[in-house]
Amino acid sequence: MIVEAASRYWWRRFVEREACSWDELENFPRLRPDRQRRTLAERLLAQVQYFGNRADALPEWREAARIKNPDELWKAWPSLPVLTKKDLQTRFPARELQSRFHLEGIVKSTGGSTGEPTHVFHDAPMMRAANAASTYTCLKMGWRPGMVTVKVWGSERDIQRRVALRTRLYTRLLRDIVIDGYEMNDRTVSQFLALVQRYRPVSISGFSSMLDFVANAILQQQACPPPGSVRAAWNGGEMLLPGQIETFRRAFGVPILNRYGGRELSTMACQFEDGGPLAVLRPWLFVEIVTDSGKPAAPGESGRLLWTSTICRGTPIMRYDIGDLGSFLPPHEDESGVSALSDLHGRSAGILDLPDGRRINCLYWNHLFKEFLEVRQFQVVLKSDRSLRILLKGQRSSPARAAELVSLLTRFLGPVPFRIEWVAEIPTTRQGKLLQVVREQPLS
């Protein structure tokens, strides 16, 4: 009880210092659609005017920044450029924004489902909003201050990266316990079960494939914890499949709820109840779903997700094509736009069986290469001879950085042979998609 009380106290301190109020997230859905539309127009115009008057503005932003009436922005909005990962990498280099525009904040990086590490700069208001969005969605899904959250995630030790002391302190005080999920084995499962038994009731979060692995192993071992041991569970970083939800429910008595987010924008949408849609975190975010031709997708039609932050003033995340596909149903669209996603088709990593018998989650590669700014694209090929061929595109590493990468891979892969190759282009699928992991077909 003392530990829980202390954790609740530190949680309040954390929210006061590191997060903004989430009243806007709570109150926005209660507004009339016309008022929602007006509020979003005002916030979007403020972003257009800010970025349109910044030195790195695109010409279309400069033109749109002249608009005075927020309602008029809706006419110009579809003609504004769609930003891609390449735009963020080349036109708005994250590490230059801080000094160039005298901003306070941090650089965040993501590997992404396409094997294209992307770096963004979050200014101070964006950082506080990201913390608020994370806390708000956890509360809505069933977590409570003082409750232990067991996270099946990845260890920074795998890339020899030290987490800041302040972050480690807050994590411990807030009772977040992370299990290394990049290498999946019996030790992962036993450690997970021990934590659930010790701290129940707990909440659980992690990558979908990692949670699915643990749930399947526990069912096979017939080691399901007593009912009520898990209060809430949610995923992150990957697609969530129906089969994974049901497997987890059979193992723990609760479903995995879908929390959709990414390093570029933090939490973007969240499923607050079993079987429900993923509510977009408006008005902090605005989402468009468009076809390949750029036209608005119809209800039920899968389209590209274009995201706009109405808060971040570091990296200009406006009409940003995040690389995921999604759809919506008629009840979740009105004059203010799309309020919730019905389906999501995005990052799905899966498990890679190494030649020495170990199983690793393919998200490890995103985790590793996001720390190497010189890598613009990557692809890992499991060859028919059971060795790994690692293709990298970008600015070739210096000898010191190349040695660091070899050291990290040697430490993680152990006896598995690998070869690093810098290439001008990485092969894509017939649909033009860059796959982060490819399994070479054995010779017949």
HUBEL-V553686 format. One record per residue. N is the residue number from 1. RES is the residue in three letters. SS is DSSP state (~ for helix, > for strand, _ for the rest). PHI is phi in radians with two decimals (NA if undefined). PSI is psi in whole degrees, 0 to 359 (none if undefined). Layout:
n | res | ss | phi | psi
N | RES | SS | PHI | PSI
N | RES | SS | PHI | PSI
This chain:
n | res | ss | phi | psi
1 | MET | _ | NA | 321
2 | ILE | ~ | -1.12 | 317
3 | VAL | ~ | -1.11 | 318
4 | GLU | ~ | -1.11 | 318
5 | ALA | ~ | -1.11 | 319
6 | ALA | ~ | -1.12 | 321
7 | SER | ~ | -1.14 | 319
8 | ARG | ~ | -1.10 | 322
9 | TYR | ~ | -1.12 | 314
10 | TRP | ~ | -1.20 | 329
11 | TRP | ~ | -1.10 | 316
12 | ARG | ~ | -1.07 | 319
13 | ARG | ~ | -1.11 | 319
14 | PHE | ~ | -1.06 | 313
15 | VAL | ~ | -1.10 | 318
16 | GLU | ~ | -1.10 | 320
17 | ARG | ~ | -1.57 | 324
18 | GLU | ~ | -1.98 | 356
19 | ALA | _ | -2.31 | 157
20 | CYS | _ | -1.70 | 174
21 | SER | _ | -1.18 | 143
22 | TRP | _ | -1.83 | 23
23 | ASP | ~ | -1.02 | 324
24 | GLU | ~ | -1.09 | 321
25 | LEU | ~ | -1.13 | 323
26 | GLU | ~ | -1.29 | 322
27 | ASN | ~ | -1.57 | 332
28 | PHE | ~ | -0.99 | 315
29 | PRO | _ | -1.08 | 342
30 | ARG | _ | -1.47 | 348
31 | LEU | _ | -1.28 | 156
32 | ARG | _ | -1.13 | 150
33 | PRO | ~ | -0.93 | 321
34 | ASP | ~ | -1.17 | 325
35 | ARG | ~ | -1.27 | 325
36 | GLN | ~ | -1.07 | 316
37 | ARG | ~ | -1.07 | 316
38 | ARG | ~ | -1.13 | 317
39 | THR | ~ | -1.08 | 315
40 | LEU | ~ | -1.11 | 320
41 | ALA | ~ | -1.06 | 318
42 | GLU | ~ | -1.10 | 317
43 | ARG | ~ | -1.24 | 319
44 | LEU | ~ | -1.15 | 319
45 | LEU | ~ | -1.11 | 322
46 | ALA | ~ | -1.06 | 321
47 | GLN | ~ | -1.18 | 316
48 | VAL | ~ | -1.07 | 318
49 | GLN | ~ | -1.18 | 322
50 | TYR | ~ | -1.16 | 305
51 | PHE | ~ | -1.25 | 331
52 | GLY | ~ | -1.20 | 341
53 | ASN | _ | -1.85 | 6
54 | ARG | _ | -1.53 | 157
55 | ALA | _ | -1.10 | 335
56 | ASP | _ | -1.69 | 19
57 | ALA | _ | -1.13 | 144
58 | LEU | _ | -1.35 | 152
59 | PRO | ~ | -0.98 | 321
60 | GLU | ~ | -1.14 | 326
61 | TRP | ~ | -1.19 | 320
62 | ARG | ~ | -1.06 | 319
63 | GLU | ~ | -1.16 | 313
64 | ALA | ~ | -1.18 | 335
65 | ALA | _ | -1.16 | 346
66 | ARG | _ | -1.37 | 346
67 | ILE | _ | -1.14 | 135
68 | LYS | _ | -1.80 | 320
69 | ASN | _ | -1.56 | 119
70 | PRO | ~ | -0.95 | 324
71 | ASP | ~ | -1.12 | 333
72 | GLU | ~ | -1.28 | 342
73 | LEU | ~ | -1.11 | 329
74 | TRP | ~ | -1.06 | 330
75 | LYS | ~ | -1.22 | 321
76 | ALA | ~ | -1.47 | 337
77 | TRP | ~ | -0.96 | 312
78 | PRO | _ | -1.10 | 342
79 | SER | _ | -1.58 | 353
80 | LEU | _ | -1.23 | 149
81 | PRO | _ | -1.15 | 147
82 | VAL | _ | -1.55 | 125
83 | LEU | > | -1.54 | 144
84 | THR | _ | -2.06 | 174
85 | LYS | ~ | -1.01 | 322
86 | LYS | ~ | -1.08 | 321
87 | ASP | ~ | -1.07 | 316
88 | LEU | ~ | -1.13 | 324
89 | GLN | ~ | -1.25 | 321
90 | THR | ~ | -1.80 | 319
91 | ARG | _ | -1.50 | 331
92 | PHE | _ | -2.29 | 63
93 | PRO | _ | -1.02 | 121
94 | ALA | ~ | -1.02 | 320
95 | ARG | ~ | -1.29 | 348
96 | GLU | ~ | -1.63 | 340
97 | LEU | ~ | -1.15 | 322
98 | GLN | ~ | -1.03 | 308
99 | SER | ~ | -1.31 | 326
100 | ARG | ~ | -1.18 | 322
101 | PHE | ~ | -2.05 | 14
102 | HIS | _ | 0.96 | 53
103 | LEU | _ | -1.80 | 152
104 | GLU | _ | -1.85 | 134
105 | GLY | > | 2.82 | 203
106 | ILE | > | -2.45 | 158
107 | VAL | > | -1.62 | 130
108 | LYS | > | -2.02 | 152
109 | SER | > | -2.39 | 151
110 | THR | > | -2.46 | 147
111 | GLY | _ | -1.41 | 317
112 | GLY | _ | 1.37 | 160
113 | SER | _ | -1.24 | 342
114 | THR | _ | -1.69 | 5
115 | GLY | _ | 1.26 | 31
116 | GLU | _ | -2.13 | 92
117 | PRO | _ | -0.99 | 133
118 | THR | > | -2.24 | 134
119 | HIS | > | -1.99 | 137
120 | VAL | > | -2.31 | 156
121 | PHE | > | -1.90 | 122
122 | HIS | > | -1.75 | 121
123 | ASP | > | -1.34 | 175
124 | ALA | ~ | -1.02 | 313
125 | PRO | ~ | -1.04 | 324
126 | MET | ~ | -1.18 | 321
127 | MET | ~ | -1.07 | 316
128 | ARG | ~ | -1.18 | 322
129 | ALA | ~ | -1.17 | 322
130 | ALA | ~ | -1.08 | 316
131 | ASN | ~ | -1.12 | 320
132 | ALA | ~ | -1.14 | 317
133 | ALA | ~ | -1.10 | 319
134 | SER | ~ | -1.09 | 313
135 | THR | ~ | -1.15 | 316
136 | TYR | ~ | -1.03 | 313
137 | THR | ~ | -1.19 | 323
138 | CYS | ~ | -1.06 | 315
139 | LEU | ~ | -1.07 | 318
140 | LYS | ~ | -1.18 | 334
141 | MET | ~ | -1.55 | 350
142 | GLY | _ | 2.18 | 352
143 | TRP | _ | -1.23 | 150
144 | ARG | _ | -2.30 | 145
145 | PRO | _ | -0.93 | 135
146 | GLY | _ | 1.69 | 343
147 | MET | _ | -1.38 | 137
148 | VAL | _ | -1.22 | 136
149 | THR | > | -1.98 | 117
150 | VAL | > | -1.58 | 119
151 | LYS | > | -1.95 | 121
152 | VAL | > | -1.65 | 99
153 | TRP | > | -2.32 | 221
154 | GLY | _ | -2.31 | 152
155 | SER | _ | -1.64 | 133
156 | GLU | ~ | -1.16 | 342
157 | ARG | ~ | -1.08 | 331
158 | ASP | ~ | -1.13 | 339
159 | ILE | ~ | -2.09 | 18
160 | GLN | _ | 0.93 | 41
161 | ARG | _ | -1.91 | 129
162 | ARG | _ | -1.56 | 133
163 | VAL | _ | -1.43 | 139
164 | ALA | _ | -0.97 | 142
165 | LEU | ~ | -0.97 | 319
166 | ARG | ~ | -1.06 | 318
167 | THR | ~ | -1.15 | 317
168 | ARG | ~ | -1.11 | 322
169 | LEU | ~ | -1.15 | 313
170 | TYR | ~ | -1.08 | 318
171 | THR | ~ | -1.05 | 317
172 | ARG | ~ | -1.20 | 317
173 | LEU | ~ | -1.16 | 328
174 | LEU | _ | -1.48 | 1
175 | ARG | _ | 1.15 | 42
176 | ASP | > | -1.67 | 123
177 | ILE | > | -2.06 | 120
178 | VAL | > | -1.77 | 130
179 | ILE | > | -1.84 | 134
180 | ASP | > | -1.20 | 116
181 | GLY | _ | -1.92 | 5
182 | TYR | _ | -1.25 | 326
183 | GLU | > | -1.87 | 114
184 | MET | > | -1.67 | 122
185 | ASN | _ | -2.74 | 185
186 | ASP | ~ | -1.10 | 328
187 | ARG | ~ | -1.13 | 321
188 | THR | ~ | -1.01 | 315
189 | VAL | ~ | -1.18 | 314
190 | SER | ~ | -1.14 | 322
191 | GLN | ~ | -1.12 | 319
192 | PHE | ~ | -1.08 | 311
193 | LEU | ~ | -1.08 | 321
194 | ALA | ~ | -1.10 | 321
195 | LEU | ~ | -1.21 | 319
196 | VAL | ~ | -1.09 | 316
197 | GLN | ~ | -1.13 | 322
198 | ARG | ~ | -1.28 | 320
199 | TYR | ~ | -1.93 | 6
200 | ARG | _ | -0.98 | 145
201 | PRO | _ | -1.36 | 144
202 | VAL | > | -2.18 | 167
203 | SER | > | -1.89 | 158
204 | ILE | > | -2.32 | 138
205 | SER | > | -2.48 | 163
206 | GLY | > | 2.85 | 177
207 | PHE | _ | -1.14 | 142
208 | SER | ~ | -0.97 | 313
209 | SER | ~ | -1.14 | 327
210 | MET | ~ | -1.23 | 315
211 | LEU | ~ | -1.11 | 322
212 | ASP | ~ | -1.14 | 319
213 | PHE | ~ | -1.07 | 313
214 | VAL | ~ | -1.11 | 315
215 | ALA | ~ | -1.09 | 316
216 | ASN | ~ | -1.08 | 318
217 | ALA | ~ | -1.12 | 319
218 | ILE | ~ | -1.17 | 322
219 | LEU | ~ | -1.14 | 319
220 | GLN | ~ | -1.14 | 325
221 | GLN | ~ | -1.45 | 354
222 | GLN | _ | 0.92 | 46
223 | ALA | _ | -2.06 | 31
224 | CYS | _ | -1.09 | 133
225 | PRO | _ | -1.19 | 162
226 | PRO | _ | -1.04 | 152
227 | PRO | _ | -0.95 | 141
228 | GLY | _ | 1.56 | 355
229 | SER | _ | -1.17 | 328
230 | VAL | > | -1.98 | 122
231 | ARG | > | -1.54 | 323
232 | ALA | > | -2.74 | 155
233 | ALA | > | -2.60 | 145
234 | TRP | > | -2.63 | 158
235 | ASN | > | -1.78 | 181
236 | GLY | _ | -2.97 | 146
237 | GLY | _ | 1.47 | 350
238 | GLU | _ | -2.52 | 166
239 | MET | _ | -1.12 | 149
240 | LEU | _ | -1.98 | 121
241 | LEU | _ | -1.74 | 149
242 | PRO | ~ | -0.95 | 320
243 | GLY | ~ | -1.10 | 325
244 | GLN | ~ | -1.18 | 323
245 | ILE | ~ | -1.10 | 313
246 | GLU | ~ | -1.21 | 322
247 | THR | ~ | -1.05 | 316
248 | PHE | ~ | -1.16 | 321
249 | ARG | ~ | -1.09 | 319
250 | ARG | ~ | -1.16 | 328
251 | ALA | ~ | -1.41 | 325
252 | PHE | ~ | -2.21 | 356
253 | GLY | _ | 1.45 | 358
254 | VAL | _ | -2.34 | 153
255 | PRO | _ | -1.44 | 165
256 | ILE | _ | -1.51 | 125
257 | LEU | > | -1.54 | 153
258 | ASN | _ | -1.68 | 112
259 | ARG | > | -1.97 | 116
260 | TYR | > | -1.79 | 125
261 | GLY | > | -2.79 | 179
262 | GLY | > | -2.85 | 163
263 | ARG | _ | -1.08 | 329
264 | GLU | _ | -1.12 | 322
265 | LEU | _ | -2.26 | 5
266 | SER | > | 1.09 | 216
267 | THR | > | -1.28 | 128
268 | MET | > | -1.92 | 321
269 | ALA | > | -2.68 | 155
270 | CYS | > | -2.62 | 142
271 | GLN | > | -1.63 | 116
272 | PHE | _ | -1.64 | 351
273 | GLU | _ | -2.59 | 154
274 | ASP | _ | -1.00 | 125
275 | GLY | _ | 1.42 | 357
276 | GLY | _ | -1.43 | 170
277 | PRO | _ | -1.32 | 171
278 | LEU | > | -1.62 | 106
279 | ALA | > | -1.25 | 126
280 | VAL | > | -1.26 | 138
281 | LEU | _ | -1.41 | 71
282 | ARG | _ | -1.53 | 149
283 | PRO | _ | -1.62 | 10
284 | TRP | _ | -1.24 | 337
285 | LEU | > | -2.32 | 150
286 | PHE | > | -2.26 | 129
287 | VAL | > | -2.10 | 141
288 | GLU | > | -2.11 | 144
289 | ILE | > | -2.06 | 116
290 | VAL | > | -2.21 | 155
291 | THR | _ | -1.37 | 177
292 | ASP | _ | -1.07 | 334
293 | SER | _ | -1.48 | 357
294 | GLY | _ | 1.58 | 2
295 | LYS | _ | -1.47 | 152
296 | PRO | > | -1.03 | 133
297 | ALA | _ | -1.28 | 150
298 | ALA | _ | -1.43 | 160
299 | PRO | _ | -0.93 | 132
300 | GLY | _ | 1.47 | 350
301 | GLU | _ | -1.57 | 129
302 | SER | _ | -1.29 | 134
303 | GLY | > | -2.58 | 172
304 | ARG | > | -1.27 | 141
305 | LEU | > | -1.63 | 120
306 | LEU | > | -1.89 | 121
307 | TRP | > | -1.95 | 142
308 | THR | > | -2.27 | 129
309 | SER | > | -1.58 | 131
310 | THR | _ | -1.66 | 12
311 | ILE | _ | -2.11 | 312
312 | CYS | _ | -1.12 | 128
313 | ARG | _ | -2.19 | 31
314 | GLY | _ | -1.72 | 266
315 | THR | _ | -1.28 | 131
316 | PRO | _ | -1.32 | 96
317 | ILE | _ | -1.67 | 85
318 | MET | _ | -2.26 | 122
319 | ARG | _ | 0.90 | 50
320 | TYR | > | -1.55 | 120
321 | ASP | > | -1.41 | 102
322 | ILE | > | -1.35 | 348
323 | GLY | > | 1.73 | 3
324 | ASP | > | -1.88 | 159
325 | LEU | > | -1.99 | 149
326 | GLY | > | -2.76 | 175
327 | SER | > | -2.57 | 169
328 | PHE | _ | -2.42 | 164
329 | LEU | _ | -1.90 | 158
330 | PRO | ~ | -0.89 | 321
331 | PRO | ~ | -1.10 | 346
332 | HIS | ~ | -1.92 | 27
333 | GLU | > | -2.45 | 136
334 | ASP | > | -2.59 | 199
335 | GLU | _ | -1.12 | 343
336 | SER | _ | -1.54 | 354
337 | GLY | > | 1.93 | 200
338 | VAL | > | -1.53 | 125
339 | SER | _ | -1.75 | 342
340 | ALA | > | -2.71 | 150
341 | LEU | > | -1.75 | 137
342 | SER | _ | -1.60 | 326
343 | ASP | > | -2.45 | 152
344 | LEU | > | -2.39 | 133
345 | HIS | > | -2.25 | 98
346 | GLY | _ | -2.43 | 234
347 | ARG | _ | -1.29 | 127
348 | SER | _ | -2.44 | 114
349 | ALA | _ | -1.64 | 305
350 | GLY | _ | 1.44 | 185
351 | ILE | > | -1.98 | 139
352 | LEU | > | -1.98 | 121
353 | ASP | > | -1.48 | 117
354 | LEU | _ | -1.42 | 157
355 | PRO | _ | -1.03 | 334
356 | ASP | _ | -1.52 | 8
357 | GLY | _ | 1.69 | 347
358 | ARG | _ | -1.31 | 155
359 | ARG | > | -2.09 | 126
360 | ILE | > | -2.14 | 150
361 | ASN | > | -1.41 | 134
362 | CYS | _ | -1.15 | 346
363 | LEU | ~ | -1.14 | 345
364 | TYR | ~ | -0.97 | 322
365 | TRP | ~ | -1.16 | 320
366 | ASN | ~ | -1.06 | 317
367 | HIS | ~ | -1.05 | 320
368 | LEU | ~ | -1.30 | 307
369 | PHE | ~ | -1.34 | 344
370 | LYS | _ | -1.16 | 344
371 | GLU | _ | -1.53 | 354
372 | PHE | _ | -1.95 | 97
373 | LEU | _ | -1.07 | 336
374 | GLU | _ | -1.28 | 346
375 | VAL | > | -1.57 | 114
376 | ARG | > | -1.60 | 324
377 | GLN | > | -2.50 | 154
378 | PHE | > | -2.56 | 159
379 | GLN | > | -2.66 | 134
380 | VAL | > | -1.90 | 124
381 | VAL | > | -1.95 | 119
382 | LEU | > | -1.51 | 107
383 | LYS | _ | -1.37 | 163
384 | SER | _ | -1.13 | 337
385 | ASP | _ | -1.53 | 9
386 | ARG | _ | 1.27 | 16
387 | SER | _ | -1.68 | 170
388 | LEU | > | -1.94 | 135
389 | ARG | > | -2.00 | 118
390 | ILE | > | -1.91 | 112
391 | LEU | > | -1.67 | 131
392 | LEU | > | -2.21 | 138
393 | LYS | > | -2.15 | 135
394 | GLY | > | 2.61 | 210
395 | GLN | _ | -1.60 | 117
396 | ARG | _ | -0.92 | 137
397 | SER | _ | -1.15 | 153
398 | SER | _ | -1.19 | 162
399 | PRO | ~ | -0.95 | 322
400 | ALA | ~ | -1.18 | 316
401 | ARG | ~ | -1.20 | 322
402 | ALA | ~ | -1.08 | 319
403 | ALA | ~ | -1.15 | 323
404 | GLU | ~ | -1.10 | 317
405 | LEU | ~ | -1.13 | 315
406 | VAL | ~ | -1.06 | 319
407 | SER | ~ | -1.10 | 316
408 | LEU | ~ | -1.10 | 315
409 | LEU | ~ | -1.19 | 320
410 | THR | ~ | -1.09 | 318
411 | ARG | ~ | -1.13 | 319
412 | PHE | ~ | -1.39 | 318
413 | LEU | ~ | -1.47 | 341
414 | GLY | _ | 1.12 | 236
415 | PRO | _ | -1.38 | 357
416 | VAL | _ | -1.25 | 122
417 | PRO | _ | -1.24 | 144
418 | PHE | > | -2.56 | 158
419 | ARG | > | -2.39 | 130
420 | ILE | > | -1.72 | 131
421 | GLU | > | -2.29 | 127
422 | TRP | > | -1.55 | 127
423 | VAL | _ | -2.25 | 160
424 | ALA | _ | -1.32 | 325
425 | GLU | _ | -2.50 | 148
426 | ILE | _ | -1.90 | 130
427 | PRO | _ | -1.02 | 144
428 | THR | _ | -2.04 | 173
429 | THR | _ | -1.31 | 176
430 | ARG | _ | -1.09 | 333
431 | GLN | _ | -1.49 | 2
432 | GLY | _ | 1.47 | 12
433 | LYS | _ | -1.56 | 136
434 | LEU | _ | -1.56 | 118
435 | LEU | _ | -1.59 | 136
436 | GLN | _ | -1.37 | 332
437 | VAL | > | -2.33 | 130
438 | VAL | > | -2.22 | 135
439 | ARG | > | -1.83 | 115
440 | GLU | _ | -1.25 | 135
441 | GLN | _ | -1.24 | 135
442 | PRO | _ | -1.16 | 150
443 | LEU | _ | -1.23 | 137
444 | SER | _ | -1.51 | none
